[in-house]
Amino acid sequence: MYEVIGVRRTAGTSKKTGRPYSGYTVFYTYLDQEVIGVKADNEFLSDTILNGYIPKPGDHVDLIYDRNGFLIKFSVVA
């Protein structure tokens, strides 16, 4: 589980594929056994993955990845 601490709207054109993208860069913290305190990171969440939801600071979320490390699912933890 991750705690959202910041959100930034992100949109543009991929340099790799030339295709447009849009979504949010979500900044979050989480517990890591190798860190005293919390660890911080960020992840791009496409509008498709978010399905109309806009994350906000304070949300607790799960990010699910496939075996290749690609984000495949986002959910808000109640």
N, C-alpha and C positions, 0 to 999 in steps of 0.2 A: 504494500500500500504506500502511496506517495501523497504528500501534502503540497498542493499548489500554492506557490508564493508569489507568482507573477504571470502575466499573460501579455503577449504582443501579437497583434494582427500581422500576418505575413502573406504576401502574394507576389507573384512574379512569373518568370519564364525559366524553366530548367535549362541550365547550360549543357547538361548531358543529353537530354531528349528533345529540347526545343519546345516542349509542351508546357502550357500554363499550369500553375499550382496556386492554391489558396487554402488558408487555414490559420492556425494559431501556433506560435511558439510558446510552449508552456514550461515555466521554470518551476522546479519542485525540489523538495527535500525528502530524504528517507534515511532510515537507520541502516548502517553498514557495520558489521562486526569488526572490520579493520580500522574504523574511525571512532575516535572519542568524540561524542556529540552526534551531529547529523551530517550527511553528505548532501551536496546540492548538484543538480544537473538540469538539463533542458531537453525537450523533445518537440519536434514538429508534428502537429496533429492536423491532418487534412480535414477540410470541411466534410468530406465523405465519411471519414472515421467518426467525426463528432456528431454527424446526423442531426445538425441543427442546434446542438447544445454548445454554449459558450462557457468554457471553464472560468472560474473566478478564484481569487486568492481565498484560502481557507477550505476549498474543496478537498476531499480525500478521494483519490482515484486509483484505479488499477489500470496498468498498461500491460497488455498481453502481446508477446512476441512469438513469431513462428521459429522453427529450428534454425533458420538462416539469419535471425536477428531482425527481421522486419516486423514493424508494429502492425498487428492485425485486428486488435480490438481495444477499445477504450470504454471504461465504465466508471460511474460515480458510485462510491461506497457510501451507503446510508449510515 
